[in-house]
Amino acid sequence: MSSTGTNARVVVIGCGISGIAAAHRLLKAGFQHVRILEATGRSGGRIKTSTFGGKIIEMGANWIHGPSEENPVFCLARQYDLLSPEALTPENQAMDVGGHPPWIPNVFTSSGRKLSFEDVLPAVEMLKELLDESSDFLEGGEPWPSVGQFIRAEVLQRSAEKWKANSENSLQRCMISTMMKVECCVNGTHSLDDVGLGGIGLYKTMPGLDCTFPGGYDGLVRNLMSELPPGVVTYNQPVRCIHWNNSDKRDAPVNIECDDGKMVAADHVVVTIPLGYLKKHHMSLFRPPLPLHKMHTIQRLGFGTNNKIFVEFDWPWWDEDCEVIYLVWEDEDAMLDQVQDIPGSWIKKLFGFTVLKPTERFGHVLCGWIAGHEASYMETLPEQEVLHAVTQLVRRFTGNPIITPRRILRSQWCLDPWTCGSYSYPSRGCSVQDYENMMEPLPSKRSLSQPLQVLFAGEATHPCYFSTVHGALLSGWREADRLLAHYSSSARPVQPTKSKL
């Protein structure tokens, strides 16, 4: 790397995992002037470990998806000794679950019945089959614009042949509604009608049975941060505007204007701001404005809300081996994954709960999952009202009128002003070109004298691991490597070309 590289002023905006990864890589490679500007008072972004009744819980990122050798988050967690012995076994790493861990379920219905899982297994298997088929459609070859429309059309056709009896047919379709709500949480979308059938196949999974951090996901953040020099991060420093392409100002091609009026000069800025924030603020955040194709991509890509509601009970009303609880509304055979009356029925969007294990550590704690506009509405309610809604829900589905949760704690990602939601997904009309647009640095034209002024990282910029921590981490490394390659190539002497004469 040339000496101009080590002296280049690089500002990273955002101290989430992608920003930390970019700064970490550049500093390790010898860059001497790297700093991170973070709008909040903490590192980690959407990795947010907290406590609930003295127990460690995750308000944001929950799992390592696909913990195997090809997953950098898994490799770092292993290096820092942050994982349980089970997560490190070769068997765990070799298990390929295709993004859907084989959890042991309990199933309850809105009439207070507890079903055998075999009762609804046909619906679960059919939906899995359809989701697998969804991922196989190529751009331009899909029969429906969205995943939701495809699923409903195919279920109606296939169920007529498979599920003859009306009552069985209705129950299976109600279960499909529940599983579609699960997929809303997985994708971070309001409805599967918003997820593009041509785009969902862009997402790639890795082998390995999803695992968690016994000591909290923020252990990964703390270890990476401990390897950065002191003073690299300036906290509580929101950025108001990125003034780029300052060709008439020799001091710096980029000037970052902070909310407090402070100006920070840079040769390069790595923007790791969540897509949700960019959707709301990109018009005022960049001067000059972003190129039109980049603006259109930011508007086109999906970014939704997926929230958690942690609930503690005095005793378990679920089976000892249960890992997930599904709630099936018996009036939802129309296979809808959204409610018509959000203020009156938002709780119907909560598909159920995952069971926090092991019991010795967590006691009797469940994590409820809710996505979309219903999740955003839930955030605005007083906590006591959410507690009441969850209590009535559990009593109705179990048929037990005396079950009373001790306490709840919920996430509120839509109200968070710096994220404005949870994570990205490929919405209708999205293609691989949109992800290329997202990661494209500015200025777009190589002919300009100051390339790579503004670089973009974060989970929404990864073409196949969007919505994941490993996608965010890899995107940070990618942009650091882009700068490293730029200064390495600029350091090489130009070779004279041979004359053709």
C-alpha positions as CSV (number, residue, x, y, z in Angstrom):
1,M,0.0,0.0,0.0
2,S,1.3,3.5,-0.9
3,S,2.1,6.1,1.8
4,T,-0.9,8.1,0.5
5,G,-3.1,5.2,1.6
6,T,-1.8,5.2,5.1
7,N,-2.3,8.9,5.3
8,A,-5.8,8.9,3.7
9,R,-8.5,10.3,6.0
10,V,-11.4,7.7,6.2
11,V,-14.6,8.4,8.1
12,V,-17.0,5.6,8.8
13,I,-20.5,6.6,9.6
14,G,-22.2,4.2,12.0
15,C,-20.7,1.9,14.6
16,G,-22.7,-1.1,13.9
17,I,-21.0,-4.4,12.9
18,S,-20.4,-3.3,9.3
19,G,-18.8,0.0,10.4
20,I,-16.7,-1.7,13.0
21,A,-15.6,-4.3,10.4
22,A,-14.5,-1.7,7.9
23,A,-12.6,0.4,10.4
24,H,-11.0,-2.8,12.0
25,R,-9.7,-4.0,8.6
26,L,-8.4,-0.6,7.5
27,L,-6.5,0.0,10.7
28,K,-5.0,-3.5,10.7
29,A,-3.8,-2.8,7.1
30,G,-1.9,0.3,8.2
31,F,-4.4,3.2,7.6
32,Q,-3.6,5.8,10.3
33,H,-6.5,8.2,10.0
34,V,-9.7,6.2,10.5
35,R,-12.5,7.4,12.7
36,I,-16.1,6.3,13.3
37,L,-18.9,8.8,13.8
38,E,-21.8,7.1,15.8
39,A,-25.2,8.8,16.3
40,T,-26.0,7.0,19.5
41,G,-24.1,6.5,22.8
42,R,-23.2,2.8,22.1
43,S,-21.6,0.5,19.6
44,G,-23.3,-2.5,17.9
45,G,-26.3,-0.9,16.0
46,R,-28.9,-3.7,15.5
47,I,-26.8,-6.0,17.7
48,K,-28.4,-5.0,21.1
49,T,-28.0,-7.3,24.1
50,S,-30.0,-6.5,27.2
51,T,-31.3,-8.1,30.4
52,F,-34.8,-9.2,31.4
53,G,-35.3,-10.2,35.0
54,G,-31.6,-10.6,35.3
55,K,-31.4,-12.9,32.2
56,I,-29.3,-12.0,29.1
57,I,-31.6,-11.5,26.1
58,E,-31.2,-10.1,22.6
59,M,-33.4,-7.1,21.6
60,G,-31.9,-7.2,18.1
61,A,-29.8,-9.8,16.2
62,N,-30.5,-13.2,17.8
63,W,-28.7,-16.0,16.0
64,I,-25.7,-16.8,14.0
65,H,-27.4,-18.0,10.8
66,G,-25.5,-20.9,9.3
67,P,-22.7,-21.3,11.9
68,S,-20.0,-23.0,9.7
69,E,-16.5,-22.4,8.4
70,E,-17.7,-20.1,5.6
71,N,-19.5,-17.8,8.1
72,P,-17.2,-15.1,9.4
73,V,-19.4,-14.3,12.4
74,F,-19.1,-17.9,13.5
75,C,-15.3,-18.0,13.0
76,L,-14.8,-14.8,15.0
77,A,-17.2,-16.0,17.8
78,R,-15.2,-19.2,18.0
79,Q,-11.9,-17.3,18.0
80,Y,-13.1,-15.1,20.9
81,D,-14.5,-18.2,22.7
82,L,-18.1,-16.9,22.7
83,L,-20.0,-20.1,21.8
84,S,-21.3,-23.1,23.6
85,P,-19.6,-26.5,23.0
86,E,-22.7,-27.8,21.1
87,A,-22.4,-25.0,18.6
88,L,-18.8,-25.9,17.9
89,T,-19.4,-29.6,17.0
90,P,-18.7,-30.8,13.5
91,E,-22.3,-32.2,13.4
92,N,-23.8,-28.8,14.2
93,Q,-21.7,-27.1,11.4
94,A,-22.6,-29.8,8.9
95,M,-26.4,-29.7,9.4
96,D,-28.0,-27.9,6.5
97,V,-31.4,-26.6,7.5
98,G,-32.0,-24.2,4.6
99,G,-32.7,-21.3,7.0
100,H,-35.4,-23.1,8.9
101,P,-34.2,-24.9,12.0
102,P,-36.1,-28.1,12.9
103,W,-37.6,-26.8,16.1
104,I,-40.0,-29.0,18.2
105,P,-43.4,-27.3,18.2
106,N,-46.5,-27.0,20.3
107,V,-49.6,-25.9,18.4
108,F,-52.6,-24.1,20.0
109,T,-55.8,-22.8,18.3
110,S,-58.0,-19.8,19.0
111,S,-60.7,-22.1,20.5
112,G,-58.4,-23.2,23.2
113,R,-57.4,-26.6,21.7
114,K,-53.9,-28.0,21.8
115,L,-53.2,-29.9,18.5
116,S,-50.8,-32.6,17.7
117,F,-48.2,-31.3,15.3
118,E,-49.2,-34.1,12.9
119,D,-52.6,-32.5,12.6
120,V,-51.1,-29.5,10.8
121,L,-48.0,-31.1,9.3
122,P,-49.5,-31.2,5.8
123,A,-49.7,-27.4,5.8
124,V,-46.2,-26.9,7.1
125,E,-44.8,-29.3,4.5
126,M,-46.7,-27.7,1.7
127,L,-45.6,-24.2,2.7
128,K,-41.9,-25.3,2.9
129,E,-42.3,-26.9,-0.6
130,L,-43.7,-23.6,-1.9
131,L,-41.0,-21.5,-0.3
132,D,-38.3,-23.7,-1.8
133,E,-40.0,-23.3,-5.2
134,S,-40.2,-19.5,-4.7
135,S,-36.4,-19.4,-4.4
136,D,-36.0,-21.1,-7.8
137,F,-37.7,-18.5,-10.0
138,L,-35.4,-16.4,-12.1
139,E,-36.0,-12.7,-12.8
140,G,-38.6,-12.3,-15.5
141,G,-39.8,-16.0,-15.2
142,E,-42.0,-15.7,-12.2
143,P,-45.8,-16.5,-12.6
144,W,-46.7,-14.0,-9.8
145,P,-45.1,-10.7,-8.7
146,S,-45.0,-11.6,-5.0
147,V,-44.3,-14.6,-2.8
148,G,-47.7,-14.2,-1.0
149,Q,-49.7,-14.3,-4.3
150,F,-47.8,-17.3,-5.5
151,I,-48.3,-19.2,-2.2
152,R,-52.1,-18.5,-2.0
153,A,-52.7,-19.4,-5.7
154,E,-50.7,-22.7,-5.4
155,V,-52.2,-23.7,-2.0
156,L,-55.7,-23.3,-3.4
157,Q,-54.9,-25.4,-6.4
158,R,-52.9,-28.1,-4.5
159,S,-55.1,-28.3,-1.4
160,A,-58.2,-29.1,-3.5
161,E,-56.5,-32.3,-4.5
162,K,-54.8,-33.2,-1.2
163,W,-57.2,-32.0,1.6
164,K,-60.6,-33.3,0.6
165,A,-62.7,-32.7,3.8
166,N,-63.8,-29.1,4.3
167,S,-62.8,-29.1,8.0
168,E,-59.4,-30.4,7.3
169,N,-58.9,-28.1,4.4
170,S,-59.9,-25.1,6.5
171,L,-57.5,-26.0,9.4
172,Q,-54.6,-26.5,7.1
173,R,-55.2,-23.1,5.4
174,C,-55.4,-21.5,8.9
175,M,-52.0,-23.1,9.7
176,I,-50.6,-21.7,6.5
177,S,-51.7,-18.2,7.6
178,T,-49.7,-18.7,10.8
179,M,-46.7,-19.9,8.9
180,M,-46.9,-17.0,6.5
181,K,-46.7,-14.7,9.6
182,V,-43.6,-16.6,10.6
183,E,-42.1,-15.8,7.2
184,C,-43.0,-12.1,7.6
185,C,-40.8,-12.2,10.7
186,V,-38.0,-14.1,8.9
187,N,-38.1,-11.6,6.0
188,G,-38.7,-8.5,8.1
189,T,-41.7,-7.5,5.9
190,H,-45.3,-6.5,6.6
191,S,-46.7,-9.1,4.2
192,L,-45.4,-11.7,1.8
193,D,-47.3,-9.8,-0.8
194,D,-44.5,-7.2,-0.5
195,V,-41.7,-9.7,-1.1
196,G,-40.7,-10.1,-4.8
197,L,-41.0,-13.6,-6.1
198,G,-38.1,-12.9,-8.4
199,G,-36.0,-11.5,-5.6
200,I,-36.4,-13.9,-2.7
201,G,-34.1,-16.4,-4.4
202,L,-31.2,-14.0,-4.2
203,Y,-30.9,-14.8,-0.5
204,K,-28.4,-17.6,0.2
205,T,-28.1,-19.8,3.3
206,M,-25.1,-21.4,4.8
207,P,-24.9,-24.8,6.5
208,G,-25.0,-25.1,10.2
209,L,-27.7,-25.2,12.9
210,D,-28.5,-21.7,14.0
211,C,-26.9,-20.9,17.4
212,T,-26.9,-18.1,19.9
213,F,-24.3,-16.4,22.1
214,P,-24.6,-17.7,25.7
215,G,-23.1,-14.4,27.0
216,G,-24.8,-12.1,24.6
217,Y,-24.3,-11.1,20.9
218,D,-22.6,-7.9,22.1
219,G,-19.6,-10.1,23.1
220,L,-18.7,-10.1,19.4
221,V,-18.9,-6.3,19.3
222,R,-16.8,-5.8,22.5
223,N,-14.0,-8.1,21.3
224,L,-13.8,-6.3,17.9
225,M,-13.9,-2.9,19.6
226,S,-11.1,-3.9,22.0
227,E,-8.8,-4.3,19.1
228,L,-9.3,-0.8,17.8
229,P,-7.1,2.1,19.1
230,P,-8.7,4.2,21.8
231,G,-10.6,7.3,20.6
232,V,-11.5,5.9,17.2
233,V,-15.2,6.3,17.8
234,T,-17.0,9.6,18.5
235,Y,-20.3,8.7,20.1
236,N,-23.5,10.9,20.1
237,Q,-22.4,12.5,16.9
238,P,-25.2,12.3,14.3
239,V,-24.4,13.3,10.8
240,R,-26.6,15.9,9.1
241,C,-25.1,16.0,5.6
242,I,-22.3,14.4,3.6
243,H,-20.9,17.0,1.2
244,W,-19.1,15.0,-1.5
245,N,-17.6,15.7,-4.9
246,N,-15.9,18.9,-3.7
247,S,-13.7,19.1,-6.7
248,D,-13.2,22.9,-6.2
249,K,-12.0,22.4,-2.6
250,R,-8.5,21.0,-2.4
251,D,-8.5,20.3,1.3
252,A,-10.9,17.4,1.1
253,P,-13.1,15.8,-1.5
254,V,-15.7,15.0,1.3
255,N,-16.8,17.2,4.2
256,I,-19.1,15.6,6.8
257,E,-21.4,18.1,8.5
258,C,-22.5,16.9,11.9
259,D,-25.7,17.9,13.7
260,D,-23.8,20.1,16.2
261,G,-22.3,22.1,13.2
262,K,-18.9,20.4,13.4
263,M,-17.3,19.7,10.0
264,V,-15.1,16.7,9.5
265,A,-12.9,16.6,6.4
266,A,-12.2,13.2,4.7
267,D,-10.8,11.6,1.6
268,H,-13.3,8.8,1.9
269,V,-16.4,8.1,3.8
270,V,-17.9,4.7,4.4
271,V,-21.7,5.0,4.9
272,T,-23.1,2.1,7.0
273,I,-26.4,3.7,7.8
274,P,-29.4,1.3,7.9
275,L,-31.6,1.3,4.8
276,G,-34.6,2.4,6.9
277,Y,-32.8,5.7,7.8
278,L,-31.7,6.2,4.2
279,K,-35.2,5.8,2.9
280,K,-36.4,8.7,5.2
281,H,-33.4,11.0,4.9
282,H,-31.3,10.4,1.8
283,M,-32.6,13.5,0.1
284,S,-31.1,15.7,2.9
285,L,-28.2,13.5,3.8
286,F,-26.2,13.9,0.5
287,R,-25.0,17.0,-1.3
288,P,-25.1,16.8,-4.2
289,P,-28.0,14.3,-4.2
290,L,-27.4,10.6,-4.9
291,P,-27.6,9.6,-8.6
292,L,-31.1,8.8,-9.7
293,H,-30.6,5.0,-10.1
294,K,-29.3,4.8,-6.5
295,M,-32.2,6.8,-5.2
296,H,-34.7,4.5,-7.0
297,T,-33.0,1.5,-5.5
298,I,-33.2,2.9,-2.0
299,Q,-36.9,3.5,-2.5
300,R,-37.5,0.1,-4.2
301,L,-35.8,-2.2,-1.7
302,G,-37.9,-3.3,1.2
303,F,-37.2,-2.5,4.8
304,G,-39.6,-3.6,7.5
305,T,-40.1,-4.1,11.2
306,N,-39.7,-7.3,13.2
307,N,-40.2,-7.0,16.9
308,K,-39.9,-9.2,19.9
309,I,-42.0,-9.4,23.0
310,F,-40.3,-11.2,25.9
311,V,-42.8,-12.7,28.4
312,E,-41.9,-14.4,31.7
313,F,-44.3,-16.9,33.4
314,D,-44.3,-18.5,36.8
315,W,-44.6,-22.0,35.3
316,P,-44.4,-23.4,31.8
317,W,-47.8,-24.1,30.0
318,W,-45.9,-25.6,27.1
319,D,-44.2,-29.1,26.8
320,E,-40.8,-29.6,28.3
321,D,-39.1,-30.3,25.0
322,C,-41.0,-27.5,23.1
323,E,-38.9,-25.0,21.2
324,V,-41.5,-23.0,19.4
325,I,-45.3,-22.3,20.0
326,Y,-47.6,-21.7,17.0
327,L,-50.9,-19.9,17.5
328,V,-53.5,-20.8,14.9
329,W,-56.6,-18.6,14.4
330,E,-59.4,-20.7,13.2
331,D,-61.0,-17.8,11.2
332,E,-58.0,-17.3,9.0
333,D,-58.5,-19.8,6.2
334,A,-58.2,-17.1,3.7
335,M,-54.4,-17.3,4.1
336,L,-53.8,-13.7,5.0
337,D,-50.6,-12.6,6.8
338,Q,-51.9,-9.2,7.8
339,V,-54.9,-7.9,9.8
340,Q,-57.6,-5.5,8.5
341,D,-58.2,-3.7,11.8
342,I,-54.7,-3.0,13.2
343,P,-55.8,-1.0,16.3
344,G,-58.4,-3.6,17.2
345,S,-56.6,-6.8,16.2
346,W,-52.8,-6.2,16.0
347,I,-52.1,-9.1,18.4
348,K,-53.3,-11.5,15.7
349,K,-50.1,-10.8,13.7
350,L,-48.0,-12.4,16.5
351,F,-47.5,-15.9,15.2
352,G,-46.5,-17.4,18.5
353,F,-43.3,-17.7,20.6
354,T,-39.9,-19.2,20.7
355,V,-38.9,-20.8,24.0
356,L,-35.7,-19.5,25.5
357,K,-33.4,-22.4,26.4
358,P,-31.9,-23.8,28.5
359,T,-34.5,-23.5,31.3
360,E,-31.8,-23.5,33.9
361,R,-30.6,-20.2,32.6
362,F,-33.8,-18.5,31.5
363,G,-36.5,-19.9,33.7
364,H,-39.9,-19.8,32.0
365,V,-39.4,-17.1,29.4
366,L,-40.9,-16.9,25.9
367,C,-40.1,-14.6,23.0
368,G,-43.1,-13.5,21.0
369,W,-42.5,-12.4,17.3
370,I,-44.5,-9.9,15.4
371,A,-43.7,-8.1,12.1
372,G,-45.0,-5.4,9.9
373,H,-47.4,-2.5,10.5
374,E,-48.9,-4.4,13.4
375,A,-45.5,-4.5,15.0
376,S,-45.0,-0.8,14.5
377,Y,-48.4,-0.1,16.0
378,M,-47.6,-2.3,19.0
379,E,-44.5,-0.1,19.7
380,T,-46.8,3.0,20.2
381,L,-48.9,1.3,22.9
382,P,-48.3,1.6,26.7
383,E,-46.4,-1.4,28.0
384,Q,-49.4,-2.3,30.2
385,E,-51.7,-2.5,27.2
386,V,-49.2,-4.9,25.4
387,L,-49.0,-7.0,28.6
388,H,-52.8,-7.2,28.8
389,A,-53.1,-8.2,25.1
390,V,-50.5,-10.9,25.5
391,T,-52.2,-12.2,28.7
392,Q,-55.6,-12.4,26.9
393,L,-54.0,-14.1,23.9
394,V,-52.3,-16.8,26.0
395,R,-55.5,-17.5,28.1
396,R,-57.6,-17.8,25.0
397,F,-55.3,-20.2,23.2
398,T,-54.5,-22.4,26.2
399,G,-58.1,-22.4,27.5
400,N,-56.6,-21.5,30.9
401,P,-58.1,-18.3,32.3
402,I,-55.7,-17.9,35.2
403,I,-52.3,-17.8,33.4
404,T,-50.7,-14.4,34.2
405,P,-47.3,-13.3,32.9
406,R,-45.0,-11.8,35.5
407,R,-43.5,-9.2,33.1
408,I,-42.8,-8.3,29.5
409,L,-40.2,-6.4,27.6
410,R,-40.5,-5.5,23.9
411,S,-38.3,-4.1,21.2
412,Q,-39.2,-0.9,19.3
413,W,-37.2,-0.9,16.2
414,C,-39.5,1.2,14.1
415,L,-39.5,4.0,16.6
416,D,-35.7,4.0,16.8
417,P,-34.8,7.2,14.9
418,W,-31.5,5.8,13.6
419,T,-32.8,2.5,12.1
420,C,-36.5,3.1,11.4
421,G,-37.2,-0.6,11.2
422,S,-35.3,-3.9,11.5
423,Y,-33.7,-5.1,8.3
424,S,-34.0,-5.3,4.5
425,Y,-35.7,-7.7,2.0
426,P,-36.1,-7.8,-1.8
427,S,-39.5,-6.2,-2.4
428,R,-41.6,-6.6,-5.6
429,G,-39.7,-5.5,-8.7
430,C,-36.2,-5.8,-7.1
431,S,-33.4,-7.5,-8.9
432,V,-29.7,-8.2,-8.4
433,Q,-29.1,-4.9,-10.1
434,D,-30.5,-3.1,-7.1
435,Y,-27.9,-4.7,-4.8
436,E,-25.2,-3.6,-7.3
437,N,-26.6,-0.1,-7.1
438,M,-26.6,-0.2,-3.3
439,M,-22.9,-1.1,-3.1
440,E,-21.8,1.1,-5.9
441,P,-19.4,3.9,-4.6
442,L,-19.6,7.5,-5.5
443,P,-18.6,9.2,-7.8
444,S,-19.9,6.6,-10.2
445,K,-17.7,7.6,-13.1
446,R,-14.1,6.4,-12.8
447,S,-12.9,9.3,-14.9
448,L,-13.2,11.8,-12.1
449,S,-10.0,12.7,-10.3
450,Q,-11.2,11.7,-6.8
451,P,-12.8,8.2,-6.9
452,L,-14.2,6.3,-4.0
453,Q,-15.3,9.4,-2.1
454,V,-18.5,7.7,-0.7
455,L,-18.6,4.0,-0.1
456,F,-21.6,2.0,1.1
457,A,-21.8,-0.9,3.5
458,G,-24.4,-2.6,5.7
459,E,-26.6,-5.6,5.5
460,A,-28.8,-4.0,2.8
461,T,-25.8,-3.7,0.4
462,H,-25.0,-7.5,0.4
463,P,-26.3,-9.2,-2.7
464,C,-27.1,-12.6,-1.1
465,Y,-26.7,-12.3,2.7
466,F,-28.9,-9.2,3.2
467,S,-30.7,-9.0,6.6
468,T,-27.9,-10.9,8.4
469,V,-25.0,-10.0,10.7
470,H,-22.6,-11.9,8.5
471,G,-23.8,-10.0,5.5
472,A,-23.2,-6.7,7.3
473,L,-19.8,-7.8,8.5
474,L,-18.8,-9.0,5.0
475,S,-20.0,-5.7,3.5
476,G,-17.7,-3.8,5.8
477,W,-14.7,-5.9,4.9
478,R,-15.7,-5.5,1.2
479,E,-15.5,-1.7,1.3
480,A,-12.3,-1.7,3.3
481,D,-10.8,-4.0,0.7
482,R,-12.0,-1.7,-2.0
483,L,-10.0,1.1,-0.5
484,L,-7.0,-1.2,0.1
485,A,-7.1,-2.3,-3.6
486,H,-7.4,1.4,-4.7
487,Y,-4.2,2.4,-2.9
488,S,-2.3,-0.7,-3.8
489,S,-3.0,-0.2,-7.5
490,S,-2.3,3.5,-7.3
491,A,1.1,2.6,-5.8
492,R,2.1,0.5,-8.7
493,P,4.2,2.1,-11.5
494,V,2.4,2.4,-14.8
495,Q,3.8,-0.2,-17.3
496,P,4.6,1.2,-20.8
497,T,2.4,-0.4,-23.4
498,K,4.1,-2.1,-26.4
499,S,3.8,-0.5,-29.7
500,K,1.8,-2.4,-32.3
501,L,4.0,-1.1,-35.1
